[in-house]
């Protein structure tokens, strides 16, 4: 039923099947709430044009789509509450990423000027590092809203642990997100038809499903779970 949270399975399903379930669930919810989600996407796009409101608006969008997993209709009031509540944290996140983006871009630019095997290897290294960082961000923002302790470093760490613990799951869901971003950038129209909200909803649904599968309470992240990826631990 549209608006209902993902059901808790008796045991974690295979990553591939779980990923497709999340994708199907997200698309159904997005279609059911297409009108309010499109409105929120337009508000987000307008806010990003101001630059200053961009980061808080991003967190506001995530706060609004979070209502869907709780069986509520996403709206501007939830968005505004998210903007006000997470404004400082949003700018900390944005400044951190701007610094890292500068470091990443500088290294790519530097090695682009050299035609040696080492330079080519370093270009691949920094390119893959950028992809991994994007996937960590994809998970980290929902973690940041769900954690009882809303700490950016902890959210990034949890995003990294989830990436390592569920590589196939991440490949399928992250790959779809990448295709949506690429297609939206080439055509442009999807950005005005609810794509930002779809990406936010996919991100949040992916995190909630994994937390549910690992036996954590989705709303509070109470407790901790040891994952199969070494000693990775989801901490509160």
Protein Blocks (a to p, Z undefined) as FASTA:
>chain_A
ZZiacdddfbdcdfklmmmmmmmmmmmmmmmmmmmmmmmmmmmmmmmmnommmmmmmmmm
mmmmmmmmnopacdfklmmmmmmmmmmmmmmmmmmmmmmmmmmmmmmmmmmmpccfklmm
mmmmmmmmmmmmmmmmmmmmmmmmmpmblcfklmmmmmmmmmmmmmmlmmmmmmmmmmmm
mmmmmnommmmnopmmmmmmmmmmmmmmmmmmnopafklogajdddfehjaccdZZ
